[in-house]
């Protein structure tokens, strides 16, 4: 190693900041406590149809099994908060479509992966060797557990990672390495106190208790991860949330410390921060693909996009425009879409 470990780490932090990361922490690979929590969560079936959460065995919680030789993990934070997106105003308007704030801009995976690769190359040159592998939601990695152990914050009652200086509006990325850098101490305690704002704000009551989420009732899971029909009992509770849900973050007191992002890539595109449900529902597939190019929204595909919007329309006012839009697509070739349209029309009092 060309420099003393502590000086090398200081140089790495400085370079990470130059690349646009707000924080970098280092942890070892012992995630035993988090592994036990994950297994308990899986055993309870709270992961729903996210089979990928279980299929990799212990690779998710043992970094050295995923990438042999790994002895340290660098955890990095990049803020994406866009306060001018007006989340509360959109949620309060039943004719608007609420889209989770993290996906209003360009797909964060590409930007962060590129920056992580640049950082890994810098470390390799600075250290005179070593192996590095970067991840951004691209492999079985316990992101929040790693970040908590690396001192980036604490896993809160809403299961999000919270940083006392930045709230929770940020992305995480990791670099696995065999370079024995000094590990940072984790935050000594969680700082949620007696606050239960996030648990009480959840529209579908998805929290079994503090620090425990049943994903099968979570709107983010239902609108993004779940491929099939959405439980009729949950549909009215979803309101106008058509891609993800931020309610537990919006009410968190710690997010008063969140700083606005300085990255144009994370800022809203195509007016998606406050678009009308009817307007989005009327997009044909070509328009959907064009308007979501380079966006994380595209991952759900056009069929689930229409499914989610049909629920939003069914939860909104029975306006002539909403009913007309739904009836126009009532013969859609997808049984999934037709089912949710029929539900929406029935809910609005205008059956097929």
FILOPA-656040 format. One record per residue: residue number from 1; residue in three letters; x, y, z of N, C-alpha, C in turn. Coordinates in steps of 0.2 Angstrom, whole numbers, plus 5000, padded with zeros to 4 digits. Layout:
N
ATOM     i    aa    nc1    nc2    nc3   cac1   cac2   cac3    cc1    cc2    cc3
ATOM   NUM   ALA      X      Y      Z      X      Y      Z      X      Y      Z
...
//
This chain:
352
ATOM     i    aa    nc1    nc2    nc3   cac1   cac2   cac3    cc1    cc2    cc3
ATOM     1   UNK   5004   4994   5000   5000   5000   5000   5004   5006   5000
ATOM     2   UNK   5003   5011   4995   5008   5016   4994   5008   5021   5000
ATOM     3   UNK   5002   5022   5003   5001   5027   5009   4999   5023   5015
ATOM     4   UNK   5000   5026   5021   4997   5024   5027   4990   5023   5026
ATOM     5   UNK   4987   5018   5029   4980   5017   5028   4975   5023   5030
ATOM     6   UNK   4977   5026   5036   4973   5032   5038   4973   5037   5033
ATOM     7   UNK   4979   5039   5030   4980   5044   5025   4976   5042   5018
ATOM     8   UNK   4977   5036   5017   4974   5033   5010   4966   5034   5011
ATOM     9   UNK   4964   5032   5017   4956   5033   5017   4954   5040   5017
ATOM    10   UNK   4958   5044   5020   4956   5052   5019   4956   5054   5012
ATOM    11   UNK   4961   5052   5008   4962   5053   5001   4956   5050   4997
ATOM    12   UNK   4954   5044   4999   4948   5041   4996   4941   5045   4997
ATOM    13   UNK   4941   5047   5004   4935   5051   5005   4935   5058   5001
ATOM    14   UNK   4940   5061   5001   4941   5067   4997   4939   5066   4990
ATOM    15   UNK   4941   5061   4987   4940   5060   4980   4933   5058   4979
ATOM    16   UNK   4930   5054   4984   4923   5052   4983   4918   5059   4983
ATOM    17   UNK   4920   5064   4988   4917   5070   4988   4917   5074   4981
ATOM    18   UNK   4923   5073   4978   4924   5076   4971   4919   5073   4966
ATOM    19   UNK   4918   5067   4967   4914   5063   4962   4906   5064   4964
ATOM    20   UNK   4905   5068   4969   4898   5069   4971   4894   5066   4976
ATOM    21   UNK   4898   5061   4980   4896   5058   4985   4896   5062   4992
ATOM    22   UNK   4891   5062   4996   4890   5066   5002   4894   5063   5008
ATOM    23   UNK   4895   5056   5007   4898   5053   5013   4900   5046   5011
ATOM    24   UNK   4906   5044   5014   4909   5037   5013   4910   5034   5020
ATOM    25   UNK   4908   5028   5021   4910   5024   5027   4913   5017   5025
ATOM    26   UNK   4917   5014   5030   4920   5008   5028   4918   5003   5034
ATOM    27   UNK   4916   4997   5032   4914   4992   5037   4918   4985   5035
ATOM    28   UNK   4918   4981   5040   4921   4974   5039   4915   4970   5036
ATOM    29   UNK   4916   4963   5036   4911   4959   5032   4907   4955   5037
ATOM    30   UNK   4907   4957   5043   4903   4953   5048   4896   4956   5049
ATOM    31   UNK   4891   4953   5046   4884   4955   5046   4880   4950   5049
ATOM    32   UNK   4882   4947   5054   4879   4941   5057   4872   4943   5060
ATOM    33   UNK   4872   4949   5064   4866   4952   5067   4861   4953   5061
ATOM    34   UNK   4863   4956   5056   4858   4958   5051   4856   4951   5047
ATOM    35   UNK   4860   4946   5047   4859   4940   5043   4853   4937   5047
ATOM    36   UNK   4853   4937   5054   4848   4933   5058   4841   4937   5057
ATOM    37   UNK   4842   4944   5056   4835   4948   5055   4832   4946   5049
ATOM    38   UNK   4837   4946   5043   4834   4944   5037   4831   4937   5036
ATOM    39   UNK   4834   4933   5040   4831   4926   5039   4824   4926   5043
ATOM    40   UNK   4824   4929   5048   4817   4929   5052   4812   4933   5048
ATOM    41   UNK   4814   4938   5044   4809   4942   5040   4807   4937   5034
ATOM    42   UNK   4812   4933   5031   4810   4929   5026   4806   4923   5028
ATOM    43   UNK   4807   4920   5034   4803   4915   5037   4796   4917   5038
ATOM    44   UNK   4795   4924   5039   4788   4926   5040   4784   4927   5034
ATOM    45   UNK   4788   4927   5028   4785   4928   5022   4784   4935   5020
ATOM    46   UNK   4787   4940   5024   4786   4947   5022   4789   4949   5016
ATOM    47   UNK   4793   4945   5013   4796   4947   5006   4791   4946   5000
ATOM    48   UNK   4785   4943   5001   4780   4942   4996   4783   4938   4990
ATOM    49   UNK   4782   4941   4984   4785   4937   4978   4792   4939   4977
ATOM    50   UNK   4795   4942   4981   4802   4944   4979   4807   4938   4981
ATOM    51   UNK   4806   4933   4977   4810   4927   4978   4817   4928   4978
ATOM    52   UNK   4820   4933   4974   4827   4935   4974   4830   4936   4981
ATOM    53   UNK   4825   4938   4986   4828   4940   4992   4830   4934   4996
ATOM    54   UNK   4828   4928   4994   4830   4922   4997   4835   4917   4993
ATOM    55   UNK   4834   4918   4987   4837   4913   4982   4845   4913   4982
ATOM    56   UNK   4848   4918   4985   4855   4918   4985   4858   4916   4991
ATOM    57   UNK   4854   4913   4996   4857   4910   5002   4860   4916   5006
ATOM    58   UNK   4866   4914   5009   4870   4918   5013   4874   4923   5009
ATOM    59   UNK   4874   4923   5003   4879   4928   4999   4876   4935   5000
ATOM    60   UNK   4870   4936   5002   4868   4943   5003   4871   4946   5009
ATOM    61   UNK   4871   4942   5014   4874   4944   5021   4881   4942   5022
ATOM    62   UNK   4884   4939   5018   4891   4937   5019   4895   4940   5012
ATOM    63   UNK   4897   4946   5012   4901   4949   5006   4906   4945   5004
ATOM    64   UNK   4910   4941   5008   4916   4937   5005   4913   4931   5002
ATOM    65   UNK   4907   4929   5002   4904   4924   4998   4902   4926   4991
ATOM    66   UNK   4900   4932   4991   4898   4935   4985   4904   4937   4981
ATOM    67   UNK   4909   4940   4984   4915   4942   4980   4921   4939   4985
ATOM    68   UNK   4923   4933   4983   4929   4930   4987   4935   4935   4988
ATOM    69   UNK   4937   4935   4994   4943   4939   4996   4941   4946   4999
ATOM    70   UNK   4934   4947   4999   4932   4954   5001   4933   4954   5009
ATOM    71   UNK   4936   4959   5011   4937   4960   5019   4934   4967   5021
ATOM    72   UNK   4933   4971   5016   4930   4978   5018   4925   4980   5013
ATOM    73   UNK   4920   4983   5015   4915   4986   5010   4915   4994   5011
ATOM    74   UNK   4915   4997   5006   4914   5005   5006   4907   5006   5005
ATOM    75   UNK   4904   5010   5009   4897   5012   5008   4897   5019   5007
ATOM    76   UNK   4893   5021   5001   4893   5028   5000   4886   5031   4999
ATOM    77   UNK   4885   5037   5001   4878   5040   5000   4878   5046   4995
ATOM    78   UNK   4873   5046   4991   4872   5052   4987   4865   5054   4987
ATOM    79   UNK   4864   5061   4989   4858   5064   4991   4854   5065   4984
ATOM    80   UNK   4847   5064   4985   4843   5066   4979   4837   5070   4980
ATOM    81   UNK   4837   5073   4986   4831   5077   4988   4829   5083   4984
ATOM    82   UNK   4823   5083   4981   4821   5088   4977   4814   5092   4980
ATOM    83   UNK   4815   5096   4985   4810   5099   4989   4805   5103   4984
ATOM    84   UNK   4807   5105   4979   4802   5109   4974   4797   5104   4971
ATOM    85   UNK   4798   5098   4971   4794   5093   4968   4787   5093   4971
ATOM    86   UNK   4786   5096   4977   4779   5097   4980   4775   5090   4981
ATOM    87   UNK   4779   5086   4985   4775   5079   4986   4769   5080   4990
ATOM    88   UNK   4768   5084   4995   4762   5084   4999   4756   5087   4995
ATOM    89   UNK   4758   5092   4990   4752   5094   4986   4750   5089   4981
ATOM    90   UNK   4754   5085   4979   4752   5080   4974   4748   5075   4978
ATOM    91   UNK   4750   5073   4983   4746   5068   4987   4739   5070   4989
ATOM    92   UNK   4739   5077   4990   4732   5080   4992   4727   5081   4986
ATOM    93   UNK   4730   5080   4980   4726   5081   4974   4724   5074   4971
ATOM    94   UNK   4718   5072   4972   4716   5065   4970   4716   5064   4962
ATOM    95   UNK   4717   5070   4958   4717   5069   4951   4724   5069   4949
ATOM    96   UNK   4729   5070   4953   4736   5069   4951   4739   5062   4953
ATOM    97   UNK   4744   5061   4949   4748   5054   4950   4754   5055   4955
ATOM    98   UNK   4754   5051   4960   4760   5052   4964   4765   5047   4962
ATOM    99   UNK   4771   5049   4961   4777   5045   4959   4782   5046   4964
ATOM   100   UNK   4785   5041   4967   4790   5041   4972   4796   5046   4969
ATOM   101   UNK   4798   5050   4974   4802   5056   4972   4809   5053   4969
ATOM   102   UNK   4811   5047   4971   4818   5045   4969   4818   5044   4962
ATOM   103   UNK   4812   5043   4958   4812   5041   4951   4810   5046   4947
ATOM   104   UNK   4809   5052   4949   4807   5058   4945   4812   5060   4940
ATOM   105   UNK   4818   5059   4941   4824   5060   4937   4826   5054   4933
ATOM   106   UNK   4832   5055   4931   4836   5049   4927   4837   5044   4932
ATOM   107   UNK   4838   5038   4929   4839   5032   4933   4845   5032   4937
ATOM   108   UNK   4845   5032   4943   4851   5034   4947   4856   5028   4947
ATOM   109   UNK   4854   5022   4945   4859   5016   4944   4865   5018   4940
ATOM   110   UNK   4864   5021   4934   4869   5022   4929   4874   5028   4932
ATOM   111   UNK   4871   5033   4935   4875   5038   4937   4880   5036   4943
ATOM   112   UNK   4877   5033   4948   4881   5031   4953   4886   5025   4952
ATOM   113   UNK   4883   5021   4947   4888   5015   4946   4894   5018   4942
ATOM   114   UNK   4893   5023   4938   4899   5026   4934   4904   5029   4939
ATOM   115   UNK   4901   5033   4944   4905   5036   4949   4909   5031   4954
ATOM   116   UNK   4905   5026   4955   4908   5021   4960   4914   5018   4956
ATOM   117   UNK   4913   5016   4949   4919   5014   4945   4925   5018   4945
ATOM   118   UNK   4923   5025   4944   4929   5030   4944   4932   5030   4951
ATOM   119   UNK   4929   5029   4956   4932   5029   4963   4936   5023   4964
ATOM   120   UNK   4933   5017   4962   4937   5011   4962   4944   5011   4959
ATOM   121   UNK   4943   5014   4953   4950   5015   4949   4955   5019   4952
ATOM   122   UNK   4952   5025   4955   4956   5029   4959   4960   5026   4965
ATOM   123   UNK   4956   5022   4968   4958   5018   4974   4964   5013   4972
ATOM   124   UNK   4962   5009   4967   4967   5004   4964   4974   5008   4962
ATOM   125   UNK   4973   5013   4959   4980   5017   4957   4983   5020   4963
ATOM   126   UNK   4979   5022   4968   4982   5026   4974   4985   5020   4979
ATOM   127   UNK   4982   5014   4979   4984   5009   4984   4989   5005   4980
ATOM   128   UNK   4990   5005   4974   4995   5001   4970   4992   4994   4969
ATOM   129   UNK   4986   4993   4969   4983   4986   4968   4977   4985   4971
ATOM   130   UNK   4975   4979   4972   4969   4977   4975   4963   4975   4970
ATOM   131   UNK   4958   4972   4973   4952   4971   4969   4946   4974   4971
ATOM   132   UNK   4942   4977   4967   4936   4981   4968   4930   4979   4964
ATOM   133   UNK   4924   4979   4967   4918   4978   4963   4913   4982   4966
ATOM   134   UNK   4910   4986   4961   4905   4991   4963   4898   4988   4962
ATOM   135   UNK   4893   4990   4967   4886   4988   4967   4881   4994   4968
ATOM   136   UNK   4876   4994   4964   4870   4999   4965   4864   4995   4964
ATOM   137   UNK   4861   4992   4969   4855   4988   4968   4856   4982   4962
ATOM   138   UNK   4862   4980   4961   4863   4976   4956   4865   4969   4958
ATOM   139   UNK   4865   4967   4964   4867   4960   4966   4864   4959   4973
ATOM   140   UNK   4865   4953   4976   4862   4952   4983   4867   4955   4988
ATOM   141   UNK   4865   4962   4990   4869   4966   4994   4864   4969   5000
ATOM   142   UNK   4866   4968   5006   4862   4971   5011   4864   4978   5012
ATOM   143   UNK   4862   4982   5008   4864   4989   5007   4863   4993   5014
ATOM   144   UNK   4857   4993   5017   4856   4997   5023   4860   4994   5029
ATOM   145   UNK   4861   4988   5029   4865   4985   5035   4872   4987   5034
ATOM   146   UNK   4875   4987   5028   4881   4989   5027   4882   4996   5029
ATOM   147   UNK   4878   5000   5026   4878   5007   5028   4878   5009   5035
ATOM   148   UNK   4873   5005   5039   4873   5006   5046   4879   5004   5050
ATOM   149   UNK   4882   4999   5048   4889   4997   5051   4894   5001   5049
ATOM   150   UNK   4894   5004   5043   4899   5009   5041   4899   5016   5044
ATOM   151   UNK   4893   5017   5048   4893   5023   5051   4889   5029   5047
ATOM   152   UNK   4885   5027   5042   4881   5032   5038   4875   5033   5041
ATOM   153   UNK   4873   5030   5046   4866   5031   5049   4864   5025   5053
ATOM   154   UNK   4857   5025   5054   4854   5020   5058   4848   5017   5054
ATOM   155   UNK   4847   5011   5054   4840   5008   5051   4835   5010   5056
ATOM   156   UNK   4830   5014   5053   4825   5017   5058   4819   5012   5058
ATOM   157   UNK   4814   5015   5062   4808   5011   5063   4804   5010   5056
ATOM   158   UNK   4805   5014   5051   4802   5013   5045   4806   5009   5040
ATOM   159   UNK   4812   5006   5043   4817   5001   5039   4821   5005   5034
ATOM   160   UNK   4820   5012   5034   4824   5016   5030   4831   5017   5034
ATOM   161   UNK   4836   5019   5030   4842   5021   5033   4841   5029   5034
ATOM   162   UNK   4842   5031   5041   4842   5038   5042   4849   5041   5044
ATOM   163   UNK   4851   5047   5041   4857   5050   5043   4855   5057   5047
ATOM   164   UNK   4858   5058   5053   4856   5063   5057   4857   5070   5053
ATOM   165   UNK   4861   5070   5048   4863   5077   5045   4859   5077   5038
ATOM   166   UNK   4856   5071   5036   4853   5072   5029   4847   5068   5028
ATOM   167   UNK   4844   5066   5034   4837   5062   5034   4838   5056   5030
ATOM   168   UNK   4833   5054   5025   4834   5048   5022   4833   5048   5014
ATOM   169   UNK   4833   5055   5012   4832   5056   5004   4839   5055   5001
ATOM   170   UNK   4841   5049   5001   4848   5048   4997   4848   5040   4995
ATOM   171   UNK   4853   5040   4990   4854   5033   4987   4860   5030   4990
ATOM   172   UNK   4861   5024   4990   4867   5020   4993   4870   5016   4987
ATOM   173   UNK   4877   5016   4988   4881   5012   4983   4887   5009   4987
ATOM   174   UNK   4889   5003   4984   4895   5000   4988   4900   4998   4984
ATOM   175   UNK   4906   4997   4987   4912   4994   4983   4915   4989   4988
ATOM   176   UNK   4915   4983   4985   4918   4977   4989   4925   4977   4987
ATOM   177   UNK   4930   4976   4992   4937   4976   4991   4941   4971   4996
ATOM   178   UNK   4947   4969   4994   4951   4965   4998   4956   4970   5001
ATOM   179   UNK   4955   4976   5000   4960   4981   5003   4958   4982   5011
ATOM   180   UNK   4963   4980   5016   4961   4981   5023   4961   4988   5025
ATOM   181   UNK   4956   4992   5023   4956   4999   5025   4954   4999   5033
ATOM   182   UNK   4955   5005   5036   4952   5005   5043   4945   5006   5043
ATOM   183   UNK   4941   5002   5047   4934   5002   5047   4931   5007   5052
ATOM   184   UNK   4926   5010   5049   4923   5016   5053   4918   5013   5059
ATOM   185   UNK   4918   5016   5064   4913   5013   5069   4906   5015   5067
ATOM   186   UNK   4901   5010   5069   4894   5011   5067   4892   5017   5072
ATOM   187   UNK   4886   5020   5071   4883   5024   5075   4881   5020   5082
ATOM   188   UNK   4882   5023   5088   4881   5018   5094   4874   5017   5095
ATOM   189   UNK   4869   5021   5093   4862   5019   5094   4858   5022   5089
ATOM   190   UNK   4852   5020   5089   4847   5022   5084   4843   5029   5088
ATOM   191   UNK   4841   5033   5083   4839   5040   5086   4832   5041   5084
ATOM   192   UNK   4827   5036   5084   4820   5037   5083   4816   5039   5089
ATOM   193   UNK   4819   5037   5095   4816   5039   5101   4809   5036   5102
ATOM   194   UNK   4804   5040   5104   4798   5037   5105   4793   5039   5099
ATOM   195   UNK   4796   5042   5094   4792   5044   5088   4790   5038   5084
ATOM   196   UNK   4783   5038   5082   4780   5033   5078   4777   5036   5072
ATOM   197   UNK   4779   5042   5070   4776   5045   5064   4775   5041   5058
ATOM   198   UNK   4781   5038   5057   4781   5034   5050   4776   5028   5051
ATOM   199   UNK   4776   5025   5057   4772   5019   5057   4764   5021   5057
ATOM   200   UNK   4763   5026   5059   4756   5029   5059   4754   5032   5052
ATOM   201   UNK   4759   5034   5048   4757   5037   5042   4756   5032   5036
ATOM   202   UNK   4758   5026   5037   4758   5021   5032   4751   5020   5030
ATOM   203   UNK   4749   5021   5023   4742   5021   5021   4739   5014   5021
ATOM   204   UNK   4743   5009   5021   4741   5002   5021   4742   4998   5027
ATOM   205   UNK   4745   5001   5032   4747   4998   5039   4752   4992   5037
ATOM   206   UNK   4757   4994   5034   4761   4988   5032   4767   4987   5037
ATOM   207   UNK   4767   4991   5042   4772   4990   5047   4769   4985   5053
ATOM   208   UNK   4772   4979   5054   4770   4975   5059   4771   4977   5066
ATOM   209   UNK   4777   4981   5066   4779   4985   5072   4785   4989   5070
ATOM   210   UNK   4788   4992   5075   4794   4996   5074   4800   4992   5071
ATOM   211   UNK   4803   4994   5065   4808   4990   5062   4806   4984   5058
ATOM   212   UNK   4800   4983   5057   4797   4977   5054   4792   4979   5049
ATOM   213   UNK   4794   4978   5042   4789   4979   5037   4787   4973   5034
ATOM   214   UNK   4780   4972   5033   4777   4967   5029   4777   4970   5022
ATOM   215   UNK   4781   4968   5017   4781   4971   5011   4775   4969   5007
ATOM   216   UNK   4772   4964   5008   4766   4962   5005   4760   4967   5005
ATOM   217   UNK   4761   4972   5010   4756   4977   5010   4759   4984   5009
ATOM   218   UNK   4765   4984   5007   4769   4990   5006   4767   4993   4999
ATOM   219   UNK   4765   4999   4998   4763   5002   4991   4769   5002   4987
ATOM   220   UNK   4775   5003   4989   4781   5002   4985   4782   4995   4982
ATOM   221   UNK   4781   4990   4986   4781   4983   4983   4775   4982   4979
ATOM   222   UNK   4769   4984   4980   4763   4982   4976   4764   4986   4969
ATOM   223   UNK   4766   4992   4969   4766   4995   4963   4772   4994   4958
ATOM   224   UNK   4778   4992   4962   4784   4991   4958   4786   4983   4957
ATOM   225   UNK   4786   4980   4963   4789   4973   4963   4784   4968   4961
ATOM   226   UNK   4777   4969   4963   4772   4964   4962   4770   4964   4955
ATOM   227   UNK   4769   4958   4952   4768   4957   4945   4760   4956   4944
ATOM   228   UNK   4757   4953   4949   4750   4951   4947   4745   4956   4950
ATOM   229   UNK   4739   4953   4951   4733   4957   4953   4734   4960   4960
ATOM   230   UNK   4732   4966   4962   4733   4969   4968   4727   4968   4972
ATOM   231   UNK   4728   4966   4978   4722   4964   4983   4717   4969   4983
ATOM   232   UNK   4711   4968   4982   4705   4973   4982   4705   4977   4988
ATOM   233   UNK   4706   4973   4994   4706   4977   5000   4711   4982   5001
ATOM   234   UNK   4717   4982   4997   4722   4987   4998   4721   4992   4993
ATOM   235   UNK   4718   4991   4987   4717   4996   4982   4714   5003   4984
ATOM   236   UNK   4709   5003   4988   4707   5010   4990   4712   5013   4995
ATOM   237   UNK   4716   5010   4998   4721   5013   5003   4727   5016   4999
ATOM   238   UNK   4728   5014   4993   4733   5016   4989   4733   5023   4987
ATOM   239   UNK   4726   5026   4987   4725   5033   4984   4728   5034   4977
ATOM   240   UNK   4732   5039   4976   4734   5041   4970   4742   5039   4969
ATOM   241   UNK   4744   5035   4973   4751   5033   4973   4752   5027   4968
ATOM   242   UNK   4755   5029   4962   4755   5024   4956   4762   5021   4955
ATOM   243   UNK   4767   5024   4958   4774   5021   4958   4777   5023   4964
ATOM   244   UNK   4778   5018   4969   4781   5019   4975   4777   5023   4980
ATOM   245   UNK   4780   5024   4985   4777   5028   4991   4782   5031   4995
ATOM   246   UNK   4781   5037   4997   4786   5041   5002   4783   5043   5008
ATOM   247   UNK   4777   5041   5010   4774   5043   5016   4778   5043   5022
ATOM   248   UNK   4781   5037   5023   4785   5036   5029   4791   5041   5030
ATOM   249   UNK   4793   5043   5024   4799   5048   5024   4796   5055   5024
ATOM   250   UNK   4791   5056   5021   4788   5063   5021   4786   5065   5029
ATOM   251   UNK   4784   5061   5033   4783   5063   5040   4788   5062   5045
ATOM   252   UNK   4794   5060   5042   4800   5059   5047   4803   5065   5049
ATOM   253   UNK   4803   5067   5055   4806   5073   5058   4813   5074   5055
ATOM   254   UNK   4817   5069   5055   4824   5069   5053   4825   5072   5046
ATOM   255   UNK   4820   5072   5041   4820   5074   5035   4820   5082   5034
ATOM   256   UNK   4819   5085   5040   4820   5092   5040   4827   5094   5038
ATOM   257   UNK   4832   5090   5039   4839   5091   5038   4841   5089   5031
ATOM   258   UNK   4837   5086   5027   4839   5084   5020   4841   5090   5016
ATOM   259   UNK   4846   5090   5013   4849   5095   5008   4846   5094   5001
ATOM   260   UNK   4844   5099   4998   4843   5098   4991   4848   5096   4986
ATOM   261   UNK   4847   5091   4982   4852   5089   4977   4855   5094   4973
ATOM   262   UNK   4861   5093   4971   4864   5098   4966   4865   5095   4960
ATOM   263   UNK   4862   5089   4959   4863   5085   4952   4857   5086   4948
ATOM   264   UNK   4857   5088   4942   4852   5089   4938   4849   5083   4936
ATOM   265   UNK   4853   5077   4936   4850   5071   4934   4844   5068   4938
ATOM   266   UNK   4844   5071   4945   4839   5068   4949   4833   5073   4949
ATOM   267   UNK   4833   5078   4946   4828   5083   4946   4822   5080   4941
ATOM   268   UNK   4816   5082   4942   4810   5080   4938   4811   5081   4931
ATOM   269   UNK   4808   5076   4927   4808   5076   4920   4801   5075   4917
ATOM   270   UNK   4799   5078   4912   4792   5077   4908   4786   5078   4913
ATOM   271   UNK   4787   5083   4918   4782   5085   4922   4779   5079   4926
ATOM   272   UNK   4783   5074   4927   4780   5068   4931   4779   5070   4939
ATOM   273   UNK   4782   5075   4941   4781   5077   4948   4774   5079   4950
ATOM   274   UNK   4770   5081   4945   4763   5083   4946   4758   5081   4940
ATOM   275   UNK   4759   5076   4937   4755   5074   4931   4748   5072   4933
ATOM   276   UNK   4743   5073   4929   4737   5071   4930   4736   5063   4929
ATOM   277   UNK   4732   5060   4933   4731   5053   4932   4729   5051   4925
ATOM   278   UNK   4724   5055   4922   4721   5054   4916   4726   5054   4910
ATOM   279   UNK   4730   5060   4911   4735   5061   4906   4740   5055   4905
ATOM   280   UNK   4742   5052   4911   4747   5047   4911   4743   5040   4908
ATOM   281   UNK   4737   5039   4910   4733   5033   4908   4732   5033   4901
ATOM   282   UNK   4732   5039   4898   4730   5040   4890   4737   5039   4886
ATOM   283   UNK   4743   5038   4889   4749   5037   4885   4748   5030   4882
ATOM   284   UNK   4750   5030   4876   4750   5023   4873   4757   5020   4875
ATOM   285   UNK   4759   5014   4873   4765   5011   4875   4771   5014   4872
ATOM   286   UNK   4771   5017   4866   4776   5020   4863   4778   5027   4867
ATOM   287   UNK   4772   5030   4869   4773   5036   4873   4776   5035   4880
ATOM   288   UNK   4774   5029   4883   4776   5027   4889   4784   5026   4889
ATOM   289   UNK   4786   5022   4884   4793   5020   4883   4797   5027   4882
ATOM   290   UNK   4795   5031   4878   4798   5038   4876   4799   5042   4882
ATOM   291   UNK   4793   5043   4886   4794   5047   4892   4797   5044   4898
ATOM   292   UNK   4798   5038   4898   4802   5035   4904   4809   5032   4902
ATOM   293   UNK   4811   5034   4896   4818   5032   4894   4823   5035   4899
ATOM   294   UNK   4827   5031   4901   4832   5033   4906   4830   5034   4913
ATOM   295   UNK   4823   5031   4914   4820   5032   4921   4819   5025   4924
ATOM   296   UNK   4820   5025   4930   4818   5018   4934   4811   5016   4933
ATOM   297   UNK   4807   5021   4931   4800   5019   4931   4799   5014   4925
ATOM   298   UNK   4803   5014   4920   4802   5009   4915   4802   5002   4917
ATOM   299   UNK   4805   5001   4922   4806   4994   4924   4800   4990   4925
ATOM   300   UNK   4794   4993   4927   4788   4990   4928   4784   4988   4922
ATOM   301   UNK   4786   4991   4916   4783   4990   4910   4776   4993   4910
ATOM   302   UNK   4774   4993   4903   4767   4997   4902   4761   4994   4905
ATOM   303   UNK   4761   4987   4906   4755   4983   4908   4754   4985   4916
ATOM   304   UNK   4759   4985   4920   4759   4987   4927   4758   4994   4928
ATOM   305   UNK   4760   4998   4923   4759   5005   4923   4752   5007   4923
ATOM   306   UNK   4748   5004   4918   4741   5005   4917   4737   5002   4923
ATOM   307   UNK   4740   4996   4926   4736   4993   4932   4736   4998   4937
ATOM   308   UNK   4742   5001   4939   4743   5006   4944   4739   5012   4943
ATOM   309   UNK   4739   5014   4937   4735   5021   4936   4728   5019   4936
ATOM   310   UNK   4725   5013   4934   4718   5012   4935   4716   5012   4942
ATOM   311   UNK   4720   5010   4947   4718   5010   4954   4718   5017   4956
ATOM   312   UNK   4723   5021   4954   4723   5029   4955   4717   5032   4953
ATOM   313   UNK   4715   5030   4947   4709   5033   4944   4703   5031   4948
ATOM   314   UNK   4702   5025   4950   4697   5022   4954   4696   5025   4960
ATOM   315   UNK   4702   5028   4963   4702   5031   4970   4701   5039   4969
ATOM   316   UNK   4700   5041   4963   4699   5048   4962   4692   5050   4961
ATOM   317   UNK   4691   5056   4958   4684   5059   4957   4681   5055   4951
ATOM   318   UNK   4674   5054   4951   4671   5051   4945   4670   5056   4940
ATOM   319   UNK   4675   5059   4937   4675   5064   4932   4673   5061   4925
ATOM   320   UNK   4670   5065   4921   4669   5062   4914   4676   5060   4911
ATOM   321   UNK   4681   5064   4912   4687   5062   4909   4690   5056   4911
ATOM   322   UNK   4690   5055   4918   4692   5048   4921   4688   5042   4918
ATOM   323   UNK   4682   5043   4918   4677   5037   4916   4678   5036   4909
ATOM   324   UNK   4679   5041   4905   4680   5040   4898   4687   5037   4896
ATOM   325   UNK   4692   5039   4900   4699   5036   4899   4698   5029   4901
ATOM   326   UNK   4695   5027   4906   4695   5020   4908   4691   5016   4903
ATOM   327   UNK   4685   5018   4901   4681   5015   4896   4685   5014   4890
ATOM   328   UNK   4689   5019   4888   4692   5018   4882   4697   5012   4882
ATOM   329   UNK   4700   5011   4887   4705   5005   4888   4702   4999   4891
ATOM   330   UNK   4695   4998   4891   4692   4993   4894   4692   4986   4890
ATOM   331   UNK   4694   4987   4884   4695   4981   4880   4703   4979   4879
ATOM   332   UNK   4707   4982   4884   4714   4981   4883   4716   4973   4883
ATOM   333   UNK   4721   4971   4879   4722   4964   4878   4725   4961   4885
ATOM   334   UNK   4727   4964   4890   4729   4961   4896   4724   4960   4901
ATOM   335   UNK   4723   4954   4903   4717   4952   4908   4719   4956   4915
ATOM   336   UNK   4725   4957   4916   4727   4961   4922   4725   4968   4922
ATOM   337   UNK   4726   4971   4916   4724   4978   4915   4716   4979   4915
ATOM   338   UNK   4713   4974   4912   4705   4974   4911   4702   4973   4918
ATOM   339   UNK   4705   4969   4922   4702   4968   4929   4703   4974   4933
ATOM   340   UNK   4708   4978   4933   4709   4984   4937   4705   4990   4934
ATOM   341   UNK   4704   4990   4928   4699   4995   4925   4692   4994   4927
ATOM   342   UNK   4690   4987   4927   4683   4986   4929   4682   4988   4936
ATOM   343   UNK   4687   4986   4940   4686   4988   4947   4686   4996   4948
ATOM   344   UNK   4690   4999   4944   4690   5007   4945   4683   5009   4942
ATOM   345   UNK   4680   5007   4937   4674   5009   4935   4668   5008   4939
ATOM   346   UNK   4669   5002   4942   4663   5000   4947   4664   5004   4953
ATOM   347   UNK   4670   5006   4956   4671   5010   4961   4668   5017   4960
ATOM   348   UNK   4669   5019   4954   4667   5026   4952   4659   5026   4951
ATOM   349   UNK   4656   5020   4951   4649   5020   4950   4647   5020   4943
ATOM   350   UNK   4652   5018   4938   4651   5018   4931   4653   5011   4928
ATOM   351   UNK   4650   5006   4930   4652   4999   4928   4652   4999   4920
ATOM   352   UNK   4655   4994   4918   4656   4992   4910   4649   4991   4908
//
